Amino acid sequence: MRQGTRNLITDVTGLRVGNARDDALRSGVTVLTGEAPMACGVHVMGGAPGTRETDLLAPDKLVPAVDALVLSGGSAFGLAACDGVAEALRGQGRGFQIGPVRVPIVPGAILFDLLNGGDKGWAQNPYPALGRAALLAAASDFALGSEGAGTGAMTHFWKGGLGSASTVLECGLTIGALVAVNALGSVTVGKSRQFWAAPWELGAEFGGLGLSGPFDATHEPPLVKRLGEATTIAIVATDATLDKAALTRLATAAHDGMARAILPSHTPYDGDLVFAVSTGAKSVSDPMSTPFLLGHAAALTLARAIARAVHAASPRPGDLQPCWNQT
């Protein structure tokens, strides 16, 4: 395994990511889209999810592909970001065709950032406009850290953020991850700077500090957020040709990476969710070993992306938590 050229989810050819943020609001939106509709699956492990159009991603449902995926701040208000994305896609002639009508398919997931110090006293929901702006900004290169859906994210101790990473397998397939980290749990060992994801770090992509033990197996983590206030929402993507059932399994496997990078994860207070998409650009030569390798790579890549999110977070006036790279 090795990093992709950008070490971003857009190393999967044909994918683009756009961010939009509002610094006064201390929130934002991130959109993943492709050159063509993408097969998609999803798996939810957290106890407090917030989602839109995830039911249609089940393998037995009619719609075969999505036009974009949305990760947003704003809790339930942030689901309206999908409206802005859908309207912009409709203007581009994108969507599932039903007779003469095209309906863009835009599933989304949200995180809770309503208590992060930003101005939430809006007269009109700002998220549709942020969603539209994020889609229109979509490109192969995009910023990490305090950007897009990670703008106002927080974790147990460190400021959260938006992260991404990629992996190229020896067989030539690529897998990437995109994540907004707003977790109840900690991405580092206590208040140290050692990331739990360190065993899977490639090079020094999030500091190169390694991970040394032993660790206190009797430690009981304090509850620093309440029900619904935390969430890590992610997308894993591959160029391998996978159907919705296989992508659902890939999303499930990717949750292992979340558990490796955030302690604890998948709590009753988090809305942890992973989408998985395929561009279908490359065939799967070995139907037995390739899905196994992709699942393993998805978990490792997501773990790295989570650490990169916190590693890249930048300070802004009014922050309630310290940034990893400023200590």
C-alpha positions as CSV (number, residue, x, y, z in Angstrom):
1,M,0.0,0.0,0.0
2,R,1.1,3.6,-0.6
3,Q,-0.5,7.1,-0.5
4,G,-2.1,8.4,-3.6
5,T,-0.6,11.5,-5.4
6,R,-2.6,14.0,-3.4
7,N,-3.4,11.9,-0.3
8,L,-7.0,13.0,-0.8
9,I,-10.2,11.1,-1.6
10,T,-9.9,12.8,-5.1
11,D,-7.1,10.4,-5.9
12,V,-10.0,8.2,-7.0
13,T,-10.2,9.5,-10.5
14,G,-13.4,11.4,-11.4
15,L,-14.2,12.6,-7.9
16,R,-14.3,16.2,-6.8
17,V,-14.8,17.8,-3.4
18,G,-16.0,21.3,-2.5
19,N,-16.0,23.2,0.8
20,A,-18.0,26.2,1.9
21,R,-17.8,27.8,5.4
22,D,-19.2,30.7,7.3
23,D,-16.8,31.9,10.0
24,A,-19.4,33.9,11.9
25,L,-21.7,30.9,12.0
26,R,-18.6,28.7,12.8
27,S,-20.0,26.0,10.5
28,G,-19.9,24.8,6.9
29,V,-20.6,22.2,4.3
30,T,-18.6,19.7,2.3
31,V,-19.8,18.1,-0.9
32,L,-18.4,15.1,-2.8
33,T,-19.5,14.7,-6.4
34,G,-18.3,12.9,-9.5
35,E,-18.2,13.1,-13.3
36,A,-21.1,10.6,-13.4
37,P,-23.5,9.1,-10.9
38,M,-21.9,6.9,-8.3
39,A,-23.1,3.6,-6.8
40,C,-23.4,4.1,-3.1
41,G,-24.0,2.3,0.2
42,V,-24.1,3.4,3.8
43,H,-23.7,2.1,7.3
44,V,-24.6,3.8,10.6
45,M,-23.0,2.8,13.9
46,G,-23.7,5.8,16.1
47,G,-26.7,6.2,18.4
48,A,-27.7,9.7,17.3
49,P,-27.5,10.0,13.5
50,G,-29.0,12.8,11.3
51,T,-29.4,11.8,7.7
52,R,-31.2,12.4,4.4
53,E,-32.1,9.9,1.7
54,T,-30.1,7.1,3.2
55,D,-32.9,4.5,3.0
56,L,-32.7,4.5,-0.8
57,L,-29.1,3.3,-0.6
58,A,-30.1,-0.1,0.6
59,P,-29.3,-2.8,-1.9
60,D,-32.9,-3.7,-2.5
61,K,-34.0,-0.1,-3.3
62,L,-34.7,1.3,-6.8
63,V,-32.2,4.2,-7.3
64,P,-28.9,2.7,-8.5
65,A,-26.6,5.7,-7.9
66,V,-26.2,9.1,-6.4
67,D,-25.2,12.5,-7.9
68,A,-23.5,13.9,-4.8
69,L,-23.0,13.3,-1.0
70,V,-23.2,16.0,1.6
71,L,-21.5,16.3,4.9
72,S,-22.7,19.3,6.9
73,G,-22.6,21.1,10.2
74,G,-25.8,22.6,11.7
75,S,-27.5,19.5,13.2
76,A,-31.0,19.0,11.6
77,F,-30.8,22.5,10.1
78,G,-27.8,21.3,8.1
79,L,-29.8,18.7,6.2
80,A,-31.1,21.7,4.1
81,A,-27.6,21.9,2.5
82,C,-28.8,19.0,0.4
83,D,-31.5,21.3,-1.1
84,G,-28.9,23.8,-2.3
85,V,-26.8,21.0,-3.8
86,A,-29.8,19.4,-5.5
87,E,-30.9,22.7,-7.0
88,A,-27.4,23.4,-8.4
89,L,-27.2,19.9,-9.8
90,R,-30.6,20.3,-11.4
91,G,-29.3,23.4,-13.1
92,Q,-26.5,21.4,-14.5
93,G,-28.9,18.8,-16.0
94,R,-27.9,16.1,-13.4
95,G,-30.3,13.7,-11.7
96,F,-32.2,10.4,-11.9
97,Q,-34.4,10.6,-15.0
98,I,-38.2,10.0,-14.6
99,G,-39.8,10.8,-18.0
100,P,-38.8,14.4,-18.9
101,V,-37.8,15.2,-15.3
102,R,-34.4,14.8,-13.7
103,V,-34.3,14.4,-9.9
104,P,-30.8,14.8,-8.4
105,I,-30.1,12.2,-5.7
106,V,-28.2,13.8,-2.9
107,P,-28.0,11.9,0.4
108,G,-26.4,13.7,3.3
109,A,-25.4,13.5,7.0
110,I,-25.0,16.1,9.6
111,L,-23.0,16.8,12.8
112,F,-23.9,18.9,15.8
113,D,-22.0,22.2,16.0
114,L,-24.7,24.5,17.4
115,L,-22.8,25.1,20.8
116,N,-19.4,26.0,19.4
117,G,-19.6,29.7,20.0
118,G,-20.8,30.7,16.5
119,D,-23.7,33.0,15.8
120,K,-26.7,30.7,15.3
121,G,-29.3,33.4,15.4
122,W,-30.0,33.4,11.7
123,A,-33.3,34.7,10.2
124,Q,-33.0,32.3,7.3
125,N,-31.4,28.9,7.2
126,P,-27.9,29.4,5.8
127,Y,-27.3,25.8,4.8
128,P,-28.9,25.7,1.4
129,A,-26.7,28.5,0.2
130,L,-23.6,26.8,1.8
131,G,-24.5,23.6,0.1
132,R,-24.8,25.3,-3.3
133,A,-21.5,27.1,-2.8
134,A,-19.7,23.9,-1.8
135,L,-20.9,22.1,-4.9
136,L,-19.9,24.9,-7.2
137,A,-16.4,25.0,-5.5
138,A,-15.8,21.2,-6.1
139,A,-12.4,20.4,-7.4
140,S,-9.6,17.8,-7.2
141,D,-7.7,19.8,-4.6
142,F,-9.4,21.1,-1.5
143,A,-8.4,22.3,2.0
144,L,-8.4,20.2,5.2
145,G,-8.8,21.1,8.8
146,S,-11.1,24.0,9.8
147,E,-13.0,23.9,6.5
148,G,-16.3,22.8,5.1
149,A,-18.2,20.5,7.4
150,G,-15.2,20.6,9.8
151,T,-15.3,24.3,10.3
152,G,-16.8,24.3,13.8
153,A,-16.1,20.7,14.7
154,M,-14.8,19.7,18.2
155,T,-13.6,16.5,19.9
156,H,-13.0,15.4,23.4
157,F,-10.1,17.8,23.8
158,W,-8.7,19.0,20.5
159,K,-10.4,21.1,17.9
160,G,-11.9,18.8,15.2
161,G,-12.0,19.3,11.5
162,L,-12.2,17.9,8.0
163,G,-9.7,15.2,7.0
164,S,-8.9,13.1,3.9
165,A,-6.4,10.4,2.9
166,S,-5.9,7.9,0.1
167,T,-4.4,4.5,-0.4
168,V,-3.3,2.7,-3.6
169,L,-3.3,-1.1,-3.5
170,E,-0.7,-3.2,-5.2
171,C,-3.4,-4.4,-7.6
172,G,-3.8,-0.7,-8.8
173,L,-7.1,0.0,-7.1
174,T,-7.4,3.2,-5.2
175,I,-9.5,3.9,-2.1
176,G,-9.9,7.3,-0.4
177,A,-11.6,8.7,2.7
178,L,-13.2,12.0,3.6
179,V,-14.3,12.7,7.1
180,A,-15.7,15.5,9.4
181,V,-14.5,14.7,12.9
182,N,-16.8,16.1,15.7
183,A,-16.4,13.1,18.1
184,L,-17.3,12.6,21.7
185,G,-14.1,10.5,22.0
186,S,-10.5,11.4,21.8
187,V,-8.3,11.1,18.7
188,T,-5.1,11.2,20.9
189,V,-4.0,9.4,24.0
190,G,-5.4,11.7,26.6
191,K,-4.1,15.2,26.2
192,S,-0.9,14.0,24.6
193,R,-0.2,14.7,20.9
194,Q,0.1,11.0,20.0
195,F,-2.7,10.0,17.7
196,W,-4.4,6.6,18.2
197,A,-4.2,6.2,14.4
198,A,-0.4,6.4,14.5
199,P,0.3,2.7,13.8
200,W,-1.2,3.2,10.3
201,E,0.4,6.5,9.5
202,L,2.2,6.7,6.1
203,G,5.2,8.9,6.3
204,A,4.6,11.8,8.6
205,E,1.2,12.8,7.3
206,F,-0.1,13.7,10.8
207,G,3.1,14.5,12.6
208,G,5.1,11.2,12.7
209,L,5.1,11.0,16.4
210,G,4.3,7.3,16.6
211,L,2.4,5.7,19.5
212,S,4.0,4.4,22.6
213,G,2.5,2.5,25.5
214,P,1.6,0.9,27.8
215,F,-1.9,2.4,28.1
216,D,-4.1,2.5,31.1
217,A,-6.7,-0.3,30.5
218,T,-8.7,0.8,33.5
219,H,-9.3,4.3,32.3
220,E,-12.9,5.4,32.2
221,P,-13.4,8.3,29.8
222,P,-15.5,11.3,31.1
223,L,-18.7,12.2,29.3
224,V,-18.0,15.7,27.9
225,K,-20.9,16.0,25.4
226,R,-24.6,15.2,25.6
227,L,-26.9,13.1,23.5
228,G,-26.8,14.2,19.9
229,E,-23.9,16.7,20.3
230,A,-21.2,14.5,18.7
231,T,-20.7,12.8,15.4
232,T,-18.1,11.6,13.0
233,I,-19.4,11.5,9.4
234,A,-17.4,10.0,6.6
235,I,-17.2,8.9,3.0
236,V,-15.0,6.2,1.6
237,A,-14.6,5.9,-2.2
238,T,-13.0,3.5,-4.6
239,D,-12.5,3.1,-8.4
240,A,-13.3,-0.6,-8.1
241,T,-16.6,-1.7,-9.6
242,L,-18.8,-2.5,-6.7
243,D,-22.6,-2.8,-6.4
244,K,-24.7,-1.3,-3.6
245,A,-24.5,-4.5,-1.5
246,A,-20.7,-4.6,-1.7
247,L,-20.5,-0.9,-0.9
248,T,-22.7,-1.4,2.1
249,R,-20.2,-4.0,3.3
250,L,-17.3,-1.6,2.5
251,A,-18.9,1.1,4.6
252,T,-19.3,-1.4,7.4
253,A,-15.7,-2.4,7.3
254,A,-14.6,1.3,7.2
255,H,-16.1,1.8,10.7
256,D,-13.2,-0.2,12.0
257,G,-11.0,2.7,11.1
258,M,-13.1,5.0,13.1
259,A,-12.8,2.8,16.2
260,R,-9.0,2.6,15.7
261,A,-8.7,6.4,15.5
262,I,-11.2,7.7,18.1
263,L,-11.6,6.3,21.7
264,P,-14.4,5.7,22.4
265,S,-16.4,5.7,19.2
266,H,-19.9,4.6,18.1
267,T,-21.3,5.8,21.4
268,P,-25.0,6.5,22.1
269,Y,-24.2,10.2,21.8
270,D,-22.4,10.1,18.4
271,G,-24.2,9.8,15.0
272,D,-21.3,8.0,13.4
273,L,-21.9,7.1,9.8
274,V,-19.9,6.0,6.7
275,F,-21.0,6.3,3.1
276,A,-19.2,4.2,0.5
277,V,-19.1,5.1,-3.2
278,S,-17.7,3.6,-6.4
279,T,-16.9,5.3,-9.6
280,G,-16.8,1.8,-11.3
281,A,-13.7,2.8,-13.4
282,K,-11.8,-0.5,-12.8
283,S,-12.9,-4.1,-12.7
284,V,-12.4,-6.4,-9.7
285,S,-10.1,-9.1,-10.9
286,D,-10.4,-11.4,-7.9
287,P,-14.0,-11.4,-6.4
288,M,-12.7,-13.2,-3.3
289,S,-9.6,-11.3,-2.2
290,T,-10.2,-7.9,-3.6
291,P,-13.3,-7.0,-1.5
292,F,-11.3,-8.2,1.6
293,L,-8.4,-6.0,0.7
294,L,-10.6,-3.0,0.0
295,G,-12.3,-3.3,3.4
296,H,-9.0,-3.5,5.2
297,A,-7.7,-0.5,3.2
298,A,-10.9,1.5,3.8
299,A,-10.5,1.1,7.6
300,L,-6.8,2.1,7.6
301,T,-7.4,5.0,5.2
302,L,-10.3,6.4,7.3
303,A,-8.2,6.1,10.5
304,R,-5.5,8.2,8.8
305,A,-8.1,10.7,7.5
306,I,-9.4,11.2,11.0
307,A,-6.0,12.0,12.4
308,R,-5.3,14.4,9.5
309,A,-8.5,16.3,10.3
310,V,-7.3,17.2,13.8
311,H,-3.7,17.6,12.7
312,A,-4.8,20.2,10.1
313,A,-7.2,22.2,12.2
314,S,-6.3,25.9,12.4
315,P,-7.0,28.5,15.2
316,R,-9.7,31.1,14.8
317,P,-10.9,33.8,17.2
318,G,-13.4,32.4,19.7
319,D,-12.2,28.8,19.6
320,L,-13.4,26.8,22.6
321,Q,-10.7,24.1,22.2
322,P,-6.9,24.2,21.3
323,C,-5.6,23.2,17.9
324,W,-3.2,20.2,17.8
325,N,-0.7,22.0,15.6
326,Q,-0.6,25.1,17.9
327,T,0.6,23.3,21.0
